[in-house]
Amino acid sequence: VFQFFFKMLRKPLQPNSTSLKSVNMKLPKPTTNEDRPFLETNKSVRIALENLSQSPSRKYVPRNTGSLLRRLWSNTLCRWILMVMVLLCVFVVGTRHFSNGSYSGFLASEVPELDFTLDNLISASVGLSAMAAEQIIAVKKKHAENTDIKGKTHEGVDEPVTEADRESDAVIINGLRTLFRKSKAIGNENGEHDIHFDIISEESNPSAKEIVPTLEYIDGVKNGDVLLDPSKISIIVDPLDATKEFTEEKDVDGSDMLPFVTTLICIVENEVPIAGIVNRPFVDDEPVLWGVATADEHQLHGMQKREPNADEQKLVTVSRSHTGAGKDVVRDNLGKTSKPAGGAGYKSWLVLNGNVDAYIHVTAIKIWDLCAGHALLRAVGGDITDKNGQTLKYNKDTPKFKNGLIAALDTQKIQQYAEKLKDVTLDT
């Protein structure tokens, strides 16, 4: 663009040739008959015009609407001003194109083509989880939570939703839709058509935006590059778990509750959680946790499981905001001490880290709260069942589990707890 305008600035002005056939002009009023040559002939007007156009006087040169522009263009200063205005317009239009929407740093003109495989789903989820965490942190720093109450729990506890929930949800949902729009998959091996898979989220469906994360490199899992069948895959998302603790920040004893906050993404195949991605935005120097639990592979990345010591085996974590009769059940039926905590994702982390012997819940719980943590526990040989030790199945038609839950690193321990809880009546 600069080279073009530089050449134009140095180029001499070319005269504009105007066809006499298109000129609409009036001849000067003659003063005598001698000033009216050849007017009695058929060619008189044509000859008169030609003579006038060749006159050295500017008085008789034909004029048109382009004459003003030619005079302006002949001025060097005007040409410079025009060039600056054009460049400014190009800059403004380009800026609006690449920063359209509230996620200007996330937009890309070229979207990578990802096959619909477990490796790619995990890689994308790790990257999107990190981006969502940035949005959550930004909202908290600006104190722009804009909290609404979307409902109440069965126990009557307010269920808040914040701007951070909405921002995180938009990043994760739109990112998945962008990256896996026309992926090669079973039934779409050539990538010619849009594929359709369920995305189940705690929040409402966000407005569509093109979101492309920085894809995180992961160690490939066994058979993780095999194409998946979209009709058998669901992605279950909790964009911000422990929203209540996120808004309150401090517990009654003054302790910080922001470490309870997590983003949760779970990959489900045939109603079974096969991969989980858990991120704690407010914990420094902790990577995004992810784990795989398939028939071919069991892996946990970002942390190592730890068995609880003797003191920790006496503790069972329960929900601080959905407690119900949890403390009484833990004390009376299990002979354990309760450790209240916020967020199902964080309580699953406590089990993985060996801080408690188990995680018990005795009221209804939503599938997006539990799925990602369940996948991580399965990745190390643990599990989550209902209070009777029965397998949990994840699908969009059953958004709640209503028979409590038991989570532990040891499946035999789960059955022992289930035996003690089988006669407990739940208020769900």
Buried (B, 14 or more C-beta within 10 A) or exposed (E): EEEEBEEEEEEEEEEEEBEEEEEEEEEEEEEEEEEEEEEEEEEEEEEBBEEBBEEEEEEBBBEEEEEEEEEEBEEEEEBEEBBEEEEEEEEEEEEEEEEEBEBEEBBEEEEEEBBBBBBBBBBBBBBBBBBBBBBBBEBBEEEEBEBEEBEEBBEEBEBBBBBBBBBBBBBBBBBBBBBBBBBBBBEBEEBEEEBEBBBBBBBEEBEEBBBBBEBBEBEBBBEBEEBBBBEEBBBBBBBBBBBBBBBBEEBEEEEEBBBBBBBBBBBBBEEBBBBBBBBBBBBEEBEBBBBBBBEEBBBBBBBEBBEBEEEBBBBBBBBBBBBBBBBEBBEEBBEBBBBBBBBBBBBBBBBBBBBBBBBBBBBBBBBBBBBBBBBBBBBBEBBBBBBBBEEBEBBEEEBEBEBBBBBBBBBEBBBBBBEBBEEBEBEB
